[in-house]
Amino acid sequence: MSTSSSADWASAWSRGRKVLVTGGTGGIGGAIADAFLDAGAEVISTGATEPELEAARAARPGMEHRLLDVRDTEAVRGFMPSLGNLDVVVNCAGIIRRGEELDADVFARVIDINLTGTMRVCEAARPLLAQSRGSIINIASMLSIFGGGLVPGYSASKGGISQLTKSLAIAYASDGIRVNAVAPGWIATPLTEALQNDPSRAQPILSRTPMARWGTPGDLQGIALFLASPHAAFMTGTVIPIDGGYSIM
């Protein structure tokens, strides 16, 4: 779904809402941030370094871009009160280190950002989301389901995201906070560029995908808007694959 068509049905709810997208400076996070912005929400996007924030400010001048290292518990806890109020959190901050993750130190670093970082943001955002009876959208992966020989840290973190989503859906329900996740398949972003450019690796991916194409970050926009909206008011603890059918083969 394109940003403009998503905004058509989402704008009535989104206008005036405040949305935080961690890792919103590019790729999937950037596309989701764009979708909420186009639907009329106030969007705060975070990145881990000043250079990526500078690039995001140039590319997306309509939203606020702020520095946040999700590895830093105190920084995350201090960040949330500065927002004043909050309706939606989208946890997109993450890394992948193909091949390197078989090293335990690299493995731990990936887990710390992708999984524990998500938990830090959820914990810190809970009081504001309880006030608005808001929602959380986490980014899992098809590697929540499958193993990845070159990415044990990424796979473990995304499997953890799936279970964290279900667990926090139970824990936060009494606050009126819904917690859901989307599980992207093979999406054409800088994280998968090496795979896209290598025919020997790209062809098996495409041949297994019933829709026979790479996904795009825009393919995640509509589902994110839906999960945050009143249309999903009775949905919590779900993990929705957006993978062109890859996980059913």
C-alpha positions, 0 to 999 in steps of 0.5 A: 500500500502506498503512503498516500493511499494508506493516509486516506483511511488513516488520517481521521485517526492519526491526525494530532497523535504523537508517534515515536519511531525508533530507528526511523531514519531509513529503511523500514523505520523510515517508511513507517515514519513517513506513513504516520507523518503523511496520515497527519501524526506528529512523528518523532524519529530516532537514530543512533548517530548524528550523521544518520540524523543529519541525512534524515533531517534533509530527507524528511524535514516534516518530522522531528529527528532525535538522537537515542541509543537504545543500549543506554537504559538511562538515556531511554528512560530520560528521553520519554518524559521529554515527549510530554505525551505519546500515542504509538511506539514503533520499535525499528532500531536494529542491526545485523552482522552477517557472519560476525554474529558467531562471535559471542561478543558480536552476538551479545551486541546484536541482542542488546540493540535489537531485543533488549533495546526494544524492551528498554523503549517499551518499559520507558514508554509504558507510563505515557502510553497508559495515559493515552491507552496507546499501542506498541508495534515491534519489528520481528522477522521471518527469522523469528520462525526460521534459523539463520546460520550466519545470523544467530544473534539477529535470529535469536533477537527476532525470536525474542521480539516475537515472544516479548510482544506476546508477553508484554501484550499480557503485561500491559493489557491492564493499562489499555496498551496493545502490543503487536508485531510485524514480521517482515520477510525479504525486504529491499533495504540497505541491510539486504543490499548484499543479498540483492546484488548476489544472484546466487543468493537472491535467486533462491530467495525469490524462487521460494517467495510465492509473490516472486519479488523482494518486499519494499519498506512501503509494504509495511506501511499499511499494516503499521497504520492499521495496528495503531488504529481503532480498526485493530482495537481487539488485537494484541499479542499478534505477530503478522508475517509480511513476507510475500508468502515466504514463510508458508513454503 
